[in-house]
């Protein structure tokens, strides 16, 4: 299973050479080319990726607006997300259940609900194939079920909106926004996940010096005995590691 970071930028105005496109991931396994998320930056550019399937974490525009003109392949998402995208001309919609593995092109996807938005409920995906397993969670404020969801995961790919300062808040009794990287590293440590990569990068990372931001992340990660890095557009990863 090969992963390619098609984009690593969050819903922010700043861009850089390393973080230009909205966060999206391409999973390649056998003949499958599965795109996770398809934000506004991908509108009229999906053919470049040539996906055999598209899987969505939620319906925010930076994760789904690339489908406003339709999709060239099946689109998988939860019922809530598909309902929110009802106006999009997606011809092949496939509903994903929660906490139940579904095979897509030979790759197992299990959707776990997370706290992030009231309007656009989000999930993270536990993805497995060929002996490798990773968890993809680009937008998260809280994750009450992280212990079970992350068990046995090789790599956690998480929300890079903020390093230390929480951007999560309560709204109408629900937690929304973004958990800091330091909190996500704590989840990984408790679940015994030893590698973490952060995408959906916020302004501190996109505007900052790459070497400086990497050093800050390494310092936080060492406290939890985790190998951590910041993803850049175009980065590739093979699982399981050779």
C-alpha positions as CSV (number, residue, x, y, z in Angstrom):
1,X,0.0,0.0,0.0
2,X,1.4,3.3,-1.1
3,X,0.3,6.7,0.2
4,X,0.8,10.0,-1.6
5,X,-0.1,13.4,0.0
6,X,-1.8,15.2,-2.8
7,X,-2.3,18.3,-0.6
8,X,-1.5,19.3,3.0
9,X,-3.0,22.7,3.4
10,X,-6.0,23.4,5.7
11,X,-8.8,25.9,5.1
12,X,-6.6,28.9,5.3
13,X,-5.5,31.7,2.9
14,X,-1.7,31.3,3.2
15,X,0.0,28.8,0.8
16,X,3.6,27.7,0.3
17,X,5.5,25.5,-2.1
18,X,5.2,22.7,0.4
19,X,1.6,23.2,1.3
20,X,-0.3,24.5,-1.7
21,X,-3.4,22.3,-2.2
22,X,-6.2,21.4,0.3
23,X,-5.4,18.3,2.2
24,X,-6.1,15.1,0.3
25,X,-4.5,11.6,0.3
26,X,-4.1,9.1,-2.5
27,X,-4.0,5.4,-1.4
28,X,-2.7,3.0,-4.1
29,X,-3.0,-0.7,-3.7
30,X,-3.0,-3.1,-6.6
31,X,-5.1,-1.4,-9.3
32,X,-7.0,0.8,-6.8
33,X,-6.4,4.5,-6.6
34,X,-8.5,5.8,-3.7
35,X,-8.6,9.5,-3.0
36,X,-9.4,10.5,0.5
37,X,-11.1,14.0,0.5
38,X,-11.5,16.3,-2.5
39,X,-11.6,19.9,-1.5
40,X,-12.3,23.1,-3.5
41,X,-8.7,23.2,-4.8
42,X,-9.4,19.9,-6.7
43,X,-12.4,21.2,-8.7
44,X,-11.8,20.5,-12.4
45,X,-8.5,18.8,-11.4
46,X,-9.7,15.4,-10.3
47,X,-8.8,13.8,-13.7
48,X,-5.1,14.5,-12.8
49,X,-5.5,12.1,-9.9
50,X,-7.5,9.5,-11.9
51,X,-9.1,8.0,-8.8
52,X,-11.0,4.7,-8.9
53,X,-12.9,5.8,-5.8
54,X,-13.2,8.9,-3.6
55,X,-13.8,8.6,0.2
56,X,-14.8,11.7,2.3
57,X,-14.2,12.5,5.9
58,X,-16.9,15.2,6.0
59,X,-18.7,17.8,3.9
60,X,-16.7,21.0,4.6
61,X,-15.7,22.7,1.4
62,X,-12.0,22.1,1.9
63,X,-12.7,18.4,1.9
64,X,-15.6,18.0,-0.5
65,X,-16.1,21.0,-2.8
66,X,-13.9,19.5,-5.5
67,X,-17.0,17.3,-6.3
68,X,-19.3,20.3,-7.0
69,X,-19.2,19.4,-10.7
70,X,-19.5,15.7,-10.1
71,X,-17.1,12.7,-9.8
72,X,-15.6,10.3,-12.3
73,X,-15.9,7.4,-9.9
74,X,-17.9,6.1,-6.9
75,X,-18.0,8.4,-3.9
76,X,-18.1,6.9,-0.4
77,X,-19.1,8.8,2.7
78,X,-21.4,8.5,5.7
79,X,-25.1,9.2,5.3
80,X,-24.8,12.6,7.0
81,X,-22.1,13.7,4.6
82,X,-23.9,12.4,1.5
83,X,-27.0,14.2,2.5
84,X,-25.2,17.5,2.9
85,X,-23.8,17.1,-0.6
86,X,-27.2,16.4,-2.1
87,X,-26.9,19.3,-4.5
88,X,-23.7,17.9,-6.0
89,X,-24.2,15.9,-9.3
90,X,-22.5,12.8,-7.9
91,X,-24.0,9.9,-9.9
92,X,-22.6,7.0,-7.8
93,X,-23.0,7.6,-4.1
94,X,-22.1,4.8,-1.6
95,X,-22.9,5.0,2.0
96,X,-20.3,4.1,4.6
97,X,-21.5,2.7,8.0
98,X,-19.8,3.7,11.2
99,X,-17.3,1.3,13.0
100,X,-17.7,-1.4,10.3
101,X,-15.0,-2.3,7.8
102,X,-15.9,-1.9,4.2
103,X,-13.6,-3.1,1.3
104,X,-13.0,-0.5,-1.4
105,X,-10.7,-1.8,-4.2
106,X,-9.3,-4.4,-1.8
107,X,-8.5,-1.8,0.9
108,X,-10.4,-1.9,4.2
109,X,-11.9,1.4,5.5
110,X,-13.5,1.8,8.9
111,X,-15.2,5.1,9.7
112,X,-15.0,6.3,13.3
113,X,-17.0,9.4,14.4
114,X,-15.0,12.3,15.8
115,X,-15.7,15.7,17.3
116,X,-15.1,18.6,14.9
117,X,-18.2,20.2,13.5
118,X,-21.9,20.4,14.2
119,X,-22.9,21.3,10.7
120,X,-20.7,18.8,9.0
121,X,-20.1,15.8,11.2
122,X,-16.7,14.2,10.6
123,X,-15.1,10.8,10.7
124,X,-11.6,9.5,10.7
125,X,-10.7,6.4,8.7
126,X,-8.8,3.3,9.9
127,X,-7.3,2.0,6.6
128,X,-5.7,-1.4,6.1
129,X,-4.3,-3.4,3.2
130,X,-1.3,-5.7,2.5
131,X,-0.3,-6.0,6.1
132,X,-0.2,-2.2,6.7
133,X,-2.6,0.0,8.7
134,X,-2.9,3.7,9.1
135,X,-5.4,6.1,10.6
136,X,-6.4,9.3,8.7
137,X,-7.9,12.1,10.7
138,X,-7.2,15.6,9.1
139,X,-9.8,17.5,11.1
140,X,-10.5,16.8,14.8
141,X,-11.4,18.6,18.0
142,X,-11.8,15.6,20.2
143,X,-11.7,11.8,19.8
144,X,-13.4,10.0,22.7
145,X,-12.9,6.6,21.0
146,X,-9.3,6.9,20.1
147,X,-8.0,4.0,22.2
148,X,-9.9,1.4,20.3
149,X,-9.7,3.1,16.9
150,X,-5.9,3.5,17.0
151,X,-5.0,0.1,18.4
152,X,-2.4,-1.7,16.2
153,X,-2.1,1.3,13.8
154,X,1.3,1.7,12.1
155,X,1.0,5.4,11.4
156,X,-1.4,8.1,12.6
157,X,-2.0,10.9,10.1
158,X,-3.6,13.8,11.9
159,X,-4.7,17.4,12.1
160,X,-1.8,20.0,11.8
161,X,-3.9,23.1,12.4
162,X,-2.0,24.1,15.5
163,X,1.0,22.8,17.5
164,X,0.3,23.6,21.2
165,X,-2.6,26.1,21.3
166,X,-6.0,24.4,21.3
167,X,-8.5,25.7,18.6
168,X,-11.3,23.6,20.1
169,X,-14.3,25.2,21.7
170,X,-17.8,24.3,22.9
171,X,-20.8,25.3,20.8
172,X,-24.3,24.3,21.7
173,X,-22.9,21.6,24.0
174,X,-20.6,20.1,21.4
175,X,-16.9,20.3,21.0
176,X,-15.9,21.8,17.6
177,X,-12.7,23.0,15.9
178,X,-9.2,21.6,16.1
179,X,-7.2,19.8,18.8
180,X,-3.5,20.8,18.9
181,X,-0.8,18.4,17.7
182,X,0.4,17.9,21.3
183,X,-3.0,16.4,22.3
184,X,-3.0,14.1,19.3
185,X,0.5,12.9,20.2
186,X,-0.8,12.0,23.6
187,X,-3.6,9.9,22.0
188,X,-1.0,8.1,20.0
189,X,1.2,7.5,23.0
190,X,-1.7,6.0,25.0
191,X,-2.7,3.8,22.1
192,X,1.0,2.8,21.5
193,X,1.2,4.3,18.0
194,X,4.8,5.1,17.4
195,X,4.7,7.2,14.2
196,X,2.7,10.3,13.5
197,X,2.4,12.5,10.4
198,X,0.5,15.8,10.4
199,X,-1.4,17.2,7.4
200,X,-4.2,19.8,7.0
201,X,-1.6,22.3,8.1
202,X,-2.6,25.6,9.6
203,X,-0.9,29.0,9.3
204,X,1.8,28.4,12.0
205,X,3.2,25.6,9.8
206,X,2.5,27.0,6.4
207,X,3.9,30.4,7.1
208,X,6.7,29.2,9.4
209,X,10.2,28.0,8.5
210,X,10.1,24.4,7.7
211,X,13.2,23.6,9.7
212,X,12.0,25.5,12.8
213,X,8.5,24.0,12.7
214,X,10.0,20.5,12.3
215,X,12.3,21.1,15.3
216,X,9.3,22.2,17.4
217,X,7.4,19.1,16.4
218,X,10.4,16.8,17.2
219,X,10.6,18.3,20.6
220,X,6.9,17.6,21.3
221,X,7.2,14.1,19.9
222,X,10.2,13.1,21.9
223,X,8.2,13.7,25.1
224,X,5.9,10.9,24.0
225,X,8.6,8.6,22.4
226,X,7.0,9.0,18.9
227,X,8.6,9.6,15.5
228,X,6.7,12.6,14.0
229,X,6.9,14.7,10.9
230,X,5.0,17.3,8.9
231,X,3.7,16.1,5.5
232,X,4.3,18.2,2.4
233,X,2.5,18.1,-0.9
234,X,3.8,15.2,-2.9
235,X,5.3,13.2,0.0
236,X,5.0,9.4,-0.4
237,X,4.9,6.6,2.2
238,X,4.8,2.9,1.7
239,X,3.1,0.5,4.2
240,X,4.3,-1.7,5.6
241,X,7.7,-0.2,5.6
242,X,10.3,-2.1,3.5
